[in-house]
Amino acid sequence: MNLEFIDIAIIVLYLGFTVFIGMYISKKASSNLDSYFLGGKTIPWWVLGVSNASGMFDITGTMWLVSMCFVYGLKSAWLPWIWPTFNQIFLMIYLSAWMRRSDVMTGAEWLKTRFGAGKGAALSHQVVVIFAVISAIGFISYAFKGIGGFAAIFFPWDIPPNYYAVIIFTITTIYIVKGGMYSVVFTEVLQFLIMTIAAVAIGIIAMNEVTAGQISAVVPEGWKDLFFGWRMDLNWTGIIDSVNLKMEQDGFTLFGYFFMMMLFKGVMSSMAGPVPNYDMQRILATKSPSDAAKMSGVVSLVMFIPRYMMVTGLSVLALVYLGPKIQASGEVFDFELILPYAINNFIPVGLTGLLIAGLLAAFMSTFAASVNAAPVYLVNDIYKRYINPDGSDKLYVRLSYLVSFLLVVIGTLFGFFIDSINAIMQWIFGALFGGYAASNLLKWHWWRFNGYGYFWGMISGLVASLLMPVIFPDLQPLYAFPFIFIFAMIGSLAGTLLTPPDDENVLAEFYKKVRPWGFWKPIHKKVVQNDPSFVNDAHAGRDALNIIVGTIWQLSMVIIPIYMVIKEFDYMWMAVGVFILGSILLKKFWYDRLTD
């Protein structure tokens, strides 16, 4: 792809500006660990929410969403539940506030408030540090592989993809390492604004270039339907025959069964809470528990509408103008090429540079957030806790610089040896995150669950996740989740019931501070005995209803831009009505009842 001078200038100016910002605010970030990793807990909640949304607006995920929208139409709105996207609703309704009440710096440090300081607590602490560091390296490798291939498509110079990745990594690492959380958040907000402008522009261009009749002529019956039956009844024969092959390979044919599995995995994973990455870091960086809840709400509010304007815009442009060419060629098409095709053919000069800068920003946001979230576990939870508890703030911050740099180097080296983005993604979400749910679900909701149970549950889940692809290589990762979850649950229960309970004083302090709902009756009695005025204001039933309303509210923000871009305005206004009703209910039964 040949970029015009103005497009290249926009990209270069953007990259230069992000480095300048990182260097400019580095003094503010380097006063102590709390400032470096959590921004001193002074950053406004809505800024952290936009920053968090930016970190989730990655280009690889966007390219996947485009291919899904191209093939499945409105039904693609359900597919992000694989991750699941509605985990942000669980966080906003109750989990973010619970986590922020701990008033700690990391997920590993949080475990001390839950399990105390015994051997089981130490084991749980160590396993979550290992998990955090390995996942950070995995995400860095993923970003390395993705950004190299992305840059090689768009930039005109004949440079190998890995070299492009090294150059962009170097630029990004400078502002991350020097500026810490301050520079990451500031640049992510800037990146989100750029991406939003580009995304909305693509949606508008698609609406101007394509009519509703043109779309109807190039999609099969059912493509514009949101709801589904037991089977995915879309037949692309005679339109784009090769899409039928892709649908078979995706494994979504029995969509009703797939949806139930996706919902089960999503609920279990969401109730477990955030993994120790940038999502958790931003929760802990808020000023108060209520701010943490509002921050998680902002993520959904600002992310979906612009993102799906881009996704749908690129999809319909490709359907109308590229679809007939794919059918005529008779060849199997790589649907990830939809994005560069649409940019090359439909995006004007100037906006192309802004869009590519935005797409670069999306990758850099994910990379920056991962790099900034991991070093605190090694510096605060290992070095400061076990090696040098009396070091100076300056020493800890400088060591954080070094750890960040080393993690980038290690992640980059792994990136050189990875064959594909899909390979590292399958490893992260299948092997690494698959075994996380059981232990982290129990830690919130069952008083008897202890540090040993957490450790053995995490280990059991990780082993099961690693072995499942080896024993059953053809099994879809989503269908393997129940087996991994059961194996991890067995490890959690065995580790807990075969060892003594944790100190009840620690549990009472945790319960009084966090106020979770679940199986806490013996601890509740102990707390009330010591403090008769104590009232646990948690409401499981109300939280459950708010989660249902919030999930529908979030889904409405996915389908509104899809209906708008494909010009199905009657359905769009129905979705707008659902959004307004959901907002009113959440205002009354969630927002107005937030407490610290």
C-alpha positions in Angstrom: 0.0 0.0 0.0 1.4 3.4 -1.0 0.8 6.1 1.5 0.7 9.8 0.6 3.1 12.2 2.2 0.4 13.8 4.4 -0.6 10.3 5.7 3.0 9.5 6.6 3.5 12.9 8.2 0.4 12.3 10.4 1.7 8.9 11.6 5.2 10.3 12.3 3.8 13.3 14.2 1.6 11.0 16.3 4.5 8.7 17.3 6.7 11.6 18.1 4.0 13.3 20.2 3.5 10.1 22.4 7.2 9.9 23.1 7.3 13.6 24.1 4.3 13.2 26.4 5.9 10.2 28.2 9.2 12.1 28.7 7.4 15.4 29.8 5.3 13.8 32.6 7.9 11.3 33.7 8.8 13.4 36.8 5.3 13.2 38.0 5.2 9.5 37.7 8.6 8.7 39.3 8.0 9.9 42.9 7.1 6.5 44.2 5.6 3.1 43.2 2.0 4.3 43.9 2.5 7.2 41.5 4.3 5.1 38.9 1.9 2.2 38.7 -1.4 3.7 39.9 -1.0 7.4 39.1 -1.1 8.2 42.9 -4.8 7.2 42.8 -5.6 10.7 41.7 -6.6 10.2 38.0 -10.4 10.8 37.5 -12.5 7.7 37.1 -13.8 8.6 33.7 -10.3 9.2 32.4 -9.3 5.7 33.6 -12.4 4.3 32.0 -11.6 5.8 28.6 -8.0 4.6 29.0 -9.2 1.1 29.8 -11.5 1.1 26.8 -8.5 2.1 24.6 -6.5 -0.8 26.0 -9.3 -3.2 24.8 -9.6 -1.5 21.3 -6.9 -3.7 19.8 -6.5 -4.0 16.0 -6.3 -7.8 15.9 -9.6 -8.1 17.8 -11.1 -5.5 15.5 -10.0 -7.4 12.4 -11.6 -10.6 13.8 -14.8 -8.7 14.5 -14.8 -7.4 10.9 -14.5 -11.0 9.5 -17.3 -12.1 11.9 -19.6 -9.3 10.9 -18.9 -9.9 7.2 -19.9 -13.6 7.6 -22.6 -13.7 10.3 -24.1 -10.2 10.1 -26.2 -9.2 13.2 -25.5 -12.6 14.8 -21.9 -11.6 15.1 -23.0 -9.2 17.9 -23.1 -12.3 20.2 -19.7 -13.6 19.4 -17.6 -11.3 21.7 -19.2 -13.1 24.6 -16.5 -15.7 23.9 -14.0 -13.4 25.7 -16.5 -12.3 27.4 -17.2 -8.6 26.8 -20.0 -8.6 29.5 -17.4 -9.2 32.2 -17.3 -5.4 32.4 -20.9 -5.5 33.5 -20.1 -7.8 36.4 -17.2 -5.4 37.3 -19.3 -2.3 37.2 -22.2 -3.8 39.2 -20.2 -5.1 42.2 -16.7 -6.6 41.6 -14.8 -3.4 41.0 -16.1 -1.9 44.2 -15.2 -5.1 46.1 -11.7 -5.1 44.8 -11.0 -1.4 45.3 -12.1 -1.6 49.0 -9.0 -3.6 49.6 -6.9 -0.4 49.0 -3.8 -2.3 47.7 -1.5 -1.9 44.7 -1.7 -5.4 43.0 -3.8 -8.5 42.7 -1.1 -10.5 44.6 -1.1 -7.9 47.4 -4.9 -8.2 47.5 -4.6 -12.0 48.3 -2.9 -11.1 51.6 -6.1 -9.3 52.7 -8.1 -12.4 51.9 -5.8 -15.3 53.0 -3.6 -13.6 55.6 0.1 -14.3 56.0 0.5 -18.1 56.5 2.1 -20.6 54.1 -1.1 -21.0 52.1 -1.3 -17.3 51.6 2.4 -17.2 50.5 1.8 -19.9 47.9 -1.3 -18.1 46.6 0.7 -14.9 46.4 3.5 -16.6 44.5 1.3 -18.3 41.9 -0.6 -15.1 41.0 2.8 -13.3 40.5 3.9 -16.1 38.2 0.5 -15.9 36.4 0.8 -12.1 36.0 4.3 -12.1 34.6 3.7 -15.0 32.2 0.5 -13.5 30.9 2.3 -10.1 30.4 5.0 -11.8 28.4 2.4 -13.6 26.4 0.5 -10.3 25.6 3.8 -8.6 24.6 4.6 -11.5 22.2 1.1 -11.2 20.8 1.5 -7.5 20.3 4.9 -8.0 18.7 3.6 -10.5 16.2 0.5 -8.5 15.4 2.1 -5.0 15.0 4.8 -6.3 12.7 2.4 -7.9 10.3 0.1 -4.8 10.4 3.0 -2.4 9.7 4.3 -4.5 6.8 0.9 -4.3 5.1 0.5 -0.5 5.3 4.0 1.0 5.3 5.7 1.4 1.9 9.2 0.4 2.9 10.5 -3.1 2.2 11.3 -4.1 5.8 10.6 -7.5 7.4 7.6 -7.5 9.8 9.7 -8.3 12.9 11.9 -5.3 12.2 8.9 -3.0 12.0 7.8 -4.5 15.4 11.1 -3.8 17.0 11.0 -0.1 15.8 7.5 0.4 17.1 8.2 -1.4 20.3 11.2 0.8 21.0 9.2 4.0 20.5 6.3 2.7 22.7 8.6 1.4 25.4 10.3 4.8 25.9 7.1 6.6 26.9 5.8 3.6 29.0 8.9 3.1 31.0 9.6 6.8 31.7 6.0 7.9 32.3 4.4 5.0 34.1 0.7 5.0 34.6 0.4 8.8 33.9 1.8 8.5 30.4 0.0 5.3 29.6 -3.4 6.8 30.6 -2.8 10.1 28.9 -1.6 8.6 25.7 -4.4 6.0 25.7 -7.0 8.7 26.0 -5.4 10.4 23.0 -5.3 7.1 21.2 -8.9 6.5 21.9 -9.9 9.9 20.6 -8.0 9.3 17.4 -9.5 5.9 17.0 -13.0 7.1 17.6 -12.7 9.9 15.0 -11.4 7.4 12.5 -14.0 4.7 13.4 -17.0 7.1 13.1 -15.6 8.5 9.8 -15.5 4.9 8.3 -19.1 4.3 9.4 -20.2 7.6 7.7 -18.2 6.8 4.5 -19.9 3.4 4.4 -23.4 4.9 4.8 -22.7 7.3 2.0 -21.1 4.7 -0.4 -23.5 1.8 0.1 -27.4 1.6 0.0 -29.6 -0.7 2.0 -30.6 -2.4 -1.3 -27.0 -3.1 -2.2 -26.4 -4.8 1.1 -29.6 -6.9 0.8 -28.5 -8.0 -2.6 -25.1 -9.5 -1.4 -26.1 -11.2 1.9 -28.0 -14.4 2.5 -31.4 -14.6 4.2 -31.1 -14.2 8.0 -27.9 -12.1 7.8 -29.8 -9.1 9.2 -31.5 -11.1 12.0 -30.1 -10.7 15.5 -31.7 -13.8 17.0 -31.1 -17.4 16.1 -32.3 -21.0 16.4 -30.5 -24.2 17.2 -28.4 -24.0 14.0 -26.7 -21.2 12.2 -29.0 -21.1 9.2 -27.0 -18.9 6.8 -26.4 -20.2 3.3 -23.9 -18.3 1.2 -24.2 -20.6 -1.8 -24.3 -18.6 -5.0 -23.3 -15.4 -3.2 -19.8 -16.1 -1.8 -19.5 -19.9 -1.8 -16.2 -19.9 0.2 -17.9 -18.4 3.2 -19.7 -21.7 3.8 -16.3 -23.3 4.2 -15.2 -20.6 6.7 -18.4 -21.1 8.7 -17.7 -24.9 8.9 -14.2 -24.2 10.1 -15.3 -21.7 12.7 -17.4 -24.4 14.4 -20.4 -22.2 14.9 -22.9 -24.4 13.0 -24.8 -25.6 16.1 -25.0 -22.0 17.3 -27.6 -22.7 20.0 -25.3 -25.2 21.8 -22.3 -22.9 21.1 -24.2 -20.0 22.7 -25.0 -21.9 25.9 -21.4 -22.9 26.3 -20.3 -19.3 25.6 -22.8 -18.1 28.2 -21.6 -20.6 30.9 -18.0 -19.8 30.4 -18.7 -16.1 30.3 -20.6 -16.1 33.6 -18.0 -18.2 35.4 -15.1 -16.2 34.1 -16.9 -12.9 34.9 -17.7 -13.9 38.5 -14.1 -14.8 39.0 -13.1 -11.1 38.5 -10.4 -9.6 36.4 -7.1 -11.3 35.7 -4.0 -9.5 37.1 -3.5 -7.2 34.1 -4.3 -3.6 33.0 -8.0 -4.0 33.8 -7.3 -4.8 37.5 -4.6 -2.1 37.6 -7.1 0.6 36.6 -9.6 -0.6 39.2 -7.0 -0.3 41.9 -5.9 3.1 40.6 -9.3 4.8 41.1 -9.9 7.2 44.0 -12.7 5.1 45.7 -14.8 2.0 45.4 -17.7 3.9 43.8 -15.3 5.4 41.3 -14.0 2.0 40.5 -17.5 0.8 39.6 -18.2 3.9 37.5 -14.9 3.5 35.7 -15.9 0.0 34.6 -19.2 1.3 33.4 -17.5 3.9 31.3 -15.7 1.2 29.4 -18.9 -0.2 27.9 -20.4 3.2 27.4 -17.6 4.6 25.2 -16.2 1.6 23.4 -18.9 -0.2 21.5 -20.6 2.4 19.4 -17.5 3.8 17.6 -15.9 0.4 17.3 -18.9 -1.2 15.7 -19.3 1.8 13.3 -15.8 0.9 12.0 -16.5 -2.9 12.1 -19.8 -2.6 10.2 -18.5 0.1 7.8 -15.6 -2.0 6.7 -17.8 -5.1 6.5 -20.5 -3.6 4.2 -17.9 -1.9 2.0 -16.2 -5.3 1.5 -19.5 -7.1 1.0 -20.7 -4.8 -1.8 -17.5 -4.1 -3.6 -15.2 -7.0 -2.7 -17.7 -9.9 -2.3 -18.4 -10.3 -6.1 -14.7 -10.4 -6.8 -14.2 -13.2 -4.2 -17.0 -15.2 -5.7 -15.7 -14.7 -9.2 -12.2 -15.8 -8.3 -13.5 -19.1 -6.7 -10.5 -19.0 -4.3 -10.5 -19.2 -0.5 -10.2 -15.7 0.8 -8.3 -14.4 3.9 -11.0 -12.3 5.5 -8.5 -10.3 7.5 -7.6 -8.6 4.2 -10.9 -6.8 4.4 -9.4 -4.0 6.5 -6.5 -3.1 4.2 -8.7 -3.5 1.1 -11.3 -1.0 2.4 -8.7 1.5 3.6 -6.9 1.4 0.2 -10.0 1.8 -1.8 -12.4 4.0 0.2 -10.6 6.1 2.8 -9.5 9.6 1.6 -6.0 11.0 1.9 -5.4 12.5 5.4 -8.0 10.3 7.0 -6.0 7.3 5.9 -3.0 8.6 8.0 -5.3 9.3 10.9 -6.8 5.8 10.7 -3.5 4.0 10.5 -2.2 6.2 13.4 -5.4 5.1 15.3 -4.8 1.5 14.5 -1.2 1.8 15.6 -2.5 3.5 18.7 -4.9 0.5 19.4 -2.0 -1.9 19.3 0.2 0.4 21.3 -2.5 0.8 24.0 -2.7 -3.0 24.5 1.0 -3.3 24.6 1.5 -0.3 26.9 -1.1 -1.4 29.3 0.4 -5.0 29.5 3.9 -3.7 30.1 2.9 -1.2 32.7 0.8 -3.7 34.7 3.3 -6.5 35.1 6.5 -5.0 36.7 4.7 -4.0 39.9 4.2 -7.7 40.7 8.0 -8.3 40.6 9.0 -5.0 42.2 6.3 -4.6 44.9 5.4 -8.2 45.5 8.8 -9.9 45.2 11.7 -7.5 45.6 10.1 -5.1 48.1 8.3 -7.8 50.1 11.0 -10.5 50.3 14.4 -8.9 49.3 14.6 -5.2 50.2 11.6 -3.9 52.2 13.5 -0.8 53.3 14.6 0.5 49.8 14.0 4.0 48.7 11.2 5.1 46.4 13.7 6.1 43.8 15.3 2.6 43.9 11.9 0.9 43.4 10.9 3.1 40.5 14.3 2.7 38.8 14.0 -1.1 39.3 10.6 -0.9 37.7 12.2 0.8 34.6 14.6 -2.2 34.4 11.9 -4.8 34.8 9.7 -3.2 32.2 12.6 -3.2 29.7 13.5 -6.8 30.5 9.9 -8.0 30.0 9.7 -6.2 26.7 13.0 -7.9 25.6 11.8 -11.4 26.7 8.4 -10.9 25.0 10.1 -9.7 21.9 12.4 -12.7 21.8 9.4 -15.0 22.1 7.7 -13.1 19.4 10.5 -13.9 16.9 9.8 -17.6 17.4 6.0 -17.6 17.2 4.4 -18.7 13.9 1.2 -16.8 14.1 -1.0 -14.4 16.1 -3.6 -17.2 16.4 -1.0 -19.5 18.1 -0.2 -17.1 20.9 -3.9 -16.1 21.3 -4.9 -19.7 21.7 -2.2 -20.2 24.3 -3.2 -17.1 26.3 -7.0 -17.6 26.3 -7.0 -21.4 26.2 -4.0 -22.5 28.4 -3.4 -19.5 30.6 -6.8 -18.0 31.3 -8.8 -21.2 31.0 -7.8 -22.5 34.5 -8.2 -19.1 36.2 -12.0 -19.1 36.9 -12.5 -21.7 39.6 -10.1 -20.4 42.3 -11.0 -16.8 41.7 -14.7 -17.5 41.8 -14.4 -19.2 45.2 -12.2 -16.6 46.7 -15.0 -14.0 46.6 -18.0 -16.1 47.6 -16.9 -18.9 50.1 -15.4 -18.1 53.5 -13.9 -21.6 53.9 -11.8 -21.3 50.7 -8.2 -20.8 51.8 -4.7 -20.0 50.4 -3.9 -23.7 49.8 -7.1 -24.1 47.8 -6.3 -21.1 45.7 -2.8 -22.4 44.9 -3.9 -25.9 44.0 -6.9 -24.7 42.1 -4.7 -22.4 40.0 -2.1 -25.1 39.4 -4.8 -27.7 38.5 -6.6 -25.4 36.1 -3.4 -24.4 34.4 -2.2 -28.1 34.0 -5.7 -29.1 32.6 -5.6 -26.2 30.2 -2.2 -27.2 28.9 -3.0 -30.9 28.6 -6.4 -30.5 27.0 -5.1 -29.4 23.5 -2.5 -32.3 23.7 -5.0 -35.0 24.6 -7.9 -33.6 22.5 -6.3 -31.6 19.8 -9.4 -31.2 17.7 -11.6 -30.1 20.5 -12.8 -26.4 20.2 -11.3 -24.5 23.2 -14.7 -23.2 24.3 -16.1 -26.8 24.5 -13.0 -27.8 26.7 -13.8 -25.1 29.3 -16.3 -27.2 31.4 -13.7 -29.9 31.8 -10.9 -27.5 32.7 -13.3 -25.7 35.1 -14.2 -29.0 36.8 -10.6 -30.1 37.1 -9.6 -26.7 38.6 -12.6 -26.9 41.0 -11.5 -30.3 42.2 -8.0 -28.9 42.9 -9.5 -25.9 44.7 -11.8 -28.0 46.9 -9.2 -30.7 47.7 -6.6 -28.1 48.6 -9.1 -26.3 50.8 -10.7 -29.2 52.6 -7.5 -31.1 53.2 -5.9 -28.1 55.0 -7.0 -26.0 58.0 -9.1 -22.9 57.6 -7.5 -19.5 57.4 -7.3 -17.2 60.5 -10.9 -16.1 61.2 -9.7 -12.7 62.3 -8.2 -12.2 58.8 -11.5 -13.4 57.2 -13.5 -11.1 59.5 -11.5 -8.1 58.6 -11.8 -8.9 54.9 -15.5 -9.5 55.2 -16.1 -6.3 57.1 -14.1 -4.2 54.6 -15.2 -5.7 51.3 -18.7 -6.8 52.2 -19.1 -9.6 49.7 -22.2 -11.7 49.3 -22.1 -15.5 49.2 -21.4 -18.2 51.7 -20.1 -16.1 54.6 -22.5 -16.9 57.4 -20.0 -18.0 60.1 -17.8 -15.0 59.4 -20.8 -12.6 59.4 -21.8 -13.9 62.8 -18.3 -13.3 64.2 -18.2 -9.7 62.7 -21.7 -8.9 64.2 -20.6 -10.2 67.6 -17.7 -7.9 67.6 -19.5 -5.0 66.1 -23.3 -5.1 66.5 -23.7 -2.0 64.3 -22.2 -3.7 61.3 -24.5 -4.1 58.3 -23.5 -5.9 55.0 -25.2 -3.8 52.3 -24.5 -6.3 49.5 -27.6 -7.5 47.7 -27.0 -10.6 45.5 -30.5 -10.5 44.0 -30.3 -6.8 43.1 -26.8 -7.4 41.6 -28.1 -10.3 39.5 -31.0 -8.2 38.1 -28.6 -5.3 37.4 -26.3 -7.7 35.6 -29.1 -8.9 33.3 -30.2 -5.3 32.6 -26.6 -4.2 32.1 -25.8 -7.0 29.7 -28.8 -6.2 27.5 -27.8 -2.5 27.8 -24.3 -3.3 26.6 -25.6 -5.4 23.7 -27.8 -2.6 22.6 -24.7 -0.4 22.1 -23.3 -3.1 19.8 -26.4 -3.4 17.6 -27.3 0.3 17.4 -24.3 1.1 15.2 -24.7 -2.1 13.1 -28.4 -1.3 12.4 -27.4 2.4 11.7 -24.7 1.6 9.1 -26.8 -1.0 7.3 -29.7 1.5 7.4 -32.2 -0.7 9.2 -33.5 2.4 11.1 -36.6 0.9 12.6 -34.6 -1.7 14.4 -32.0 0.9 15.3 -34.6 3.0 17.1 -35.9 0.0 18.9 -32.4 -0.7 20.1 -32.0 3.0 21.1 -35.2 2.5 23.2 -33.7 -0.5 24.9 -30.5 1.5 25.6 -32.5 4.4 27.1 -34.7 2.0 29.3 -31.6 0.1 30.4 -29.8 3.4 31.3 -32.8 4.5 33.4 -33.0 1.2 35.3 -29.2 1.2 35.9 -29.4 4.8 37.1 -32.1 4.0 39.7 -31.0 0.5 40.9 -27.2 0.7 40.4 -25.7 4.2 40.1 -27.9 5.8 42.8 -27.0 3.1 45.3 -23.2 3.1 44.9 -21.4 3.3 48.2 -17.8 3.4 49.3 
